C-alpha cells in the first residue's frame, strides 16, 4: 500500500505535488444536484491506497480544502478491485483549482 510521501512542506512544493497527483489521478465532472436539479461541477482524486487518500486529505485541510472519502468496488474478471476517492464539492473544487493554477 502506498502512503502519502514525505515532501517539502513549503507552499510551492506542496501545491506542485498536489497538481501532479491531480493531473494523474484527478477528475472533473458534472453531477446533478438533487435539490435544485441543476448540474454542478465537482472533482475527485482516485487511488488504490486508502493511506495515500487519507494523507492527501490531511494536507489539503492545511489549505482549508475539505473533502469526503468514498470507496468504489468493481468486478474485474473473477475478482473485485477496490479504490478510494477524495471527493470535492463545487465550492471546494474552486478552491482546489486556485491552488493548482
C-alpha distance (Angstrom), angle and dihedral (degrees) to the residues before:
residue distance angle dihedral
X1 . . .
X2 3.78 . .
X3 3.78 116.8 .
X4 3.78 127.9 -158.7
X5 3.83 105.1 -83.2
X6 3.76 127.6 -123.5
X7 3.79 105.8 -105.6
X8 3.80 130.6 165.8
X9 3.79 108.6 -75.7
X10 3.80 98.6 -138.9
X11 3.79 116.9 117.1
X12 3.81 97.8 -110.4
X13 3.82 95.8 48.7
X14 3.78 92.1 47.1
X15 3.80 95.5 48.3
X16 3.82 91.8 47.3
X17 3.80 89.9 51.7
X18 3.82 91.6 48.5
X19 3.81 89.7 48.9
X20 3.80 90.4 52.3
X21 3.80 92.1 50.2
X22 3.80 91.1 48.3
X23 3.82 91.9 47.7
X24 3.80 90.0 54.4
X25 3.80 103.9 34.1
X26 3.79 106.6 12.0
X27 3.76 129.5 106.5
X28 3.82 135.7 -167.4
X29 3.79 118.2 -159.4
X30 3.78 145.3 155.1
X31 3.79 118.0 -106.2
X32 3.78 128.6 -174.8
X33 3.79 116.2 -111.6
X34 3.80 103.6 -139.8
X35 3.81 92.5 -155.4
X36 3.80 97.3 54.4
X37 3.82 100.0 19.5
X38 3.82 88.7 -131.0
X39 3.78 128.8 129.2
X40 3.81 113.5 -110.8
X41 3.76 129.0 -168.4
X42 3.80 113.3 -116.1
X43 3.77 135.0 166.0
X44 3.77 142.0 -159.4
X45 3.78 144.4 -177.0
X46 3.81 119.9 -136.2
X47 3.79 130.5 -154.1
X48 3.77 138.3 162.7
X49 3.81 87.4 -136.2
X50 3.78 119.8 79.0
X51 3.82 89.4 -168.1
X52 3.80 90.9 57.2
X53 3.82 91.7 49.3
X54 3.81 91.1 49.0
X55 3.82 90.5 50.3
X56 3.79 92.3 48.5
X57 3.80 90.3 48.8
X58 3.81 91.0 54.3
X59 3.80 93.4 48.9
X60 3.81 92.1 48.8
X61 3.81 90.2 52.4
X62 3.82 86.8 65.4
X63 3.82 86.1 64.0
X64 3.83 91.1 47.5
X65 3.81 89.9 -108.3
X66 3.78 109.8 139.3
X67 3.77 125.3 -167.9
X68 3.76 144.6 170.0
X69 3.79 127.1 -124.5
X70 3.77 122.0 -127.9
X71 3.78 132.8 -174.3
X72 3.78 123.5 -139.9
X73 3.79 125.0 -165.2
X74 3.78 124.6 -169.1
X75 3.77 131.7 174.9
X76 3.78 112.8 -122.8
X77 3.80 115.4 -175.6
X78 3.81 104.3 -50.0
X79 3.81 100.2 -17.0
X80 3.77 141.9 49.9
X81 3.78 126.3 -107.7
X82 3.79 119.5 -152.5
X83 3.76 126.3 -158.3
X84 3.76 134.8 170.7
X85 3.78 131.0 -130.6
X86 3.76 131.6 -155.4
X87 3.81 103.0 -148.4
X88 3.80 126.1 -153.8
X89 3.80 126.5 -165.4
X90 3.80 123.2 -136.5
X91 3.81 94.8 -90.8
X92 3.79 93.1 42.7
X93 3.80 91.2 48.0
X94 3.81 88.1 57.9
X95 3.82 90.3 52.6
X96 3.81 90.1 48.5
X97 3.81 90.8 50.1
X98 3.83 90.4 54.6
X99 3.80 90.1 56.1
X100 3.78 93.6 45.9
X101 3.81 95.1 52.0
